[in-house]
């Protein structure tokens, strides 16, 4: 792989990861799928660059980063199938199966 091509992978990978992070953190995108796609694509590009330069700690980090993004995307995909059969509360409160989803509100029903 030529240095210019590898240099491009580094720049593009970093831009994709940072753009996804900024857009999600600033509320420009509300869907975690787009954020995770940015993480997956950016980590793949940075993994290629790190491999070319023998930067093995960076390769390991980006392999883990990409794996986390892939698992999150799989969970989003699986949850979208379950949400089609769930209640409106489930769809609004729990976009991904989680143990930390809020319980339904009991306000006005005598519970504190």
Number of C-alpha atoms within 10 A of each C-alpha: 7 7 11 9 10 19 14 14 20 20 14 16 24 18 14 20 21 16 16 21 18 14 14 17 12 10 10 10 15 12 11 17 17 16 23 24 19 23 26 23 18 26 27 21 21 26 25 18 24 21 15 16 13 11 12 13 11 18 21 14 15 22 17 13 18 22 16 15 22 16 12 17 20 14 15 18 13 13 17 16 10 16 18 11 10 12 10 11 12 19 16 9 14 16 17 21 16 9 7 7 12 11 9 9 8 9 8 7 7 6 7 6
